Amino acid sequence: MVSKKVKFTEMKDGDKEDYLLLKELEKSYISMTSDRIIEELKRQGTISLEGYQITRLEHGLQSGTRAFRDGADIDWIIGALLHDIGDGLAPQNHDRMSAEVIRPFVREEVSWVVEHHGIFQMIYYAHHYGWDKNARDKFKDNIYYKSCSDFCERWDQSCFDPNYKYEPIEFFEPMIRTVFKRKAYDPANIKSNQVFGLPRI
């Protein structure tokens, strides 16, 4: 069966019929976002940054597992699991790319933390390169500063351990599907300018 296609070759020439067709076809594509996220996570188990004792997939699974075991809610768990999902295509700005993947579906606090975790992580290593390890200080007045600092300490920098027993990707799949089925940018999910913080342990 031949799929329908728009008539135009330049967007400015499209008519209402063309754009209604695209809108309808987009629904199916959007509904498969979870599948693409899961496949990208799996890919990080085979193609990954070298030098670490574990793969990027294992790092994400450890982060998500620690968040889950600390009693975090689903937004934090997905944020921890996917905080490095952008590494494959954007290693120099993976934090921002990862944040954009989750931003339409999780609360602002979580997407902000994922977006800025790269600069916050510099506290652990930047001085070895002659960089400013306190570069995060420019965000001192941000309401999410402590959440990001805590995230990095508890669920990121500690998750490179080949002996840590983490949950498999299948454990997280229902959570991924739940979050990415949400209506994009729904204010009830985004919860702008609200600090929940990480759960106490």
Long-range contacts (C-beta under 8 A, 24 or more apart in sequence): 33-180, 34-173, 34-176, 34-177, 34-180, 34-181, 37-82, 37-85, 37-101, 37-176, 37-180, 38-169, 38-173, 38-176, 40-85, 40-88, 41-81, 41-82, 41-85, 41-169, 42-169, 43-88, 44-84, 44-85, 44-87, 44-88, 47-88, 48-87, 49-87, 49-91, 52-160, 53-160, 53-161, 53-162, 54-160, 54-161, 54-162, 56-84, 56-87, 56-88, 57-169, 58-162, 58-166, 59-84, 59-159, 59-160, 60-84, 60-85, 61-166, 61-167, 61-168, 61-169, 61-172, 62-159, 62-160, 62-161, 62-164, 62-166, 63-155, 63-156, 63-159, 64-166, 64-167, 64-172, 65-164, 65-166, 65-167, 66-154, 66-155, 66-158, 66-159, 67-155, 68-167, 70-154, 70-155, 70-198, 70-199, 70-201, 71-199, 71-201, 72-198, 72-199, 73-196, 73-199, 74-175, 74-178, 74-179, 75-106, 75-107, 75-110, 75-179, 76-110, 76-198, 76-199, 77-172, 77-175, 78-102, 78-105, 78-106, 78-110, 78-175, 78-176, 78-179, 79-106, 79-110, 79-111, 79-113, 79-114, 79-151, 80-151, 80-155, 80-156, 81-172, 81-175, 81-176, 82-114, 83-114, 83-117, 83-151, 83-156, 93-118, 94-118, 95-119, 102-179, 104-184, 104-185, 105-179, 105-180, 105-182, 105-184, 105-189, 106-179, 106-189, 106-190, 107-189, 107-190, 107-191, 107-194, 107-196, 108-144, 108-190, 108-191, 108-192, 108-193, 108-194, 109-144, 109-147, 109-191, 109-194, 109-195, 109-196, 112-142, 112-144, 112-147, 112-148, 113-144, 113-147, 113-148, 113-151, 116-144, 116-148, 117-148, 117-151, 117-152, 117-156, 120-148, 120-149, 120-151, 120-152, 121-152, 121-156, 121-157, 123-152, 124-152, 124-157, 143-193, 143-195, 144-195, 146-195, 146-197, 147-195, 147-196, 147-197, 147-198, 150-197, 150-198, 151-198, 154-198, 154-201, 155-198
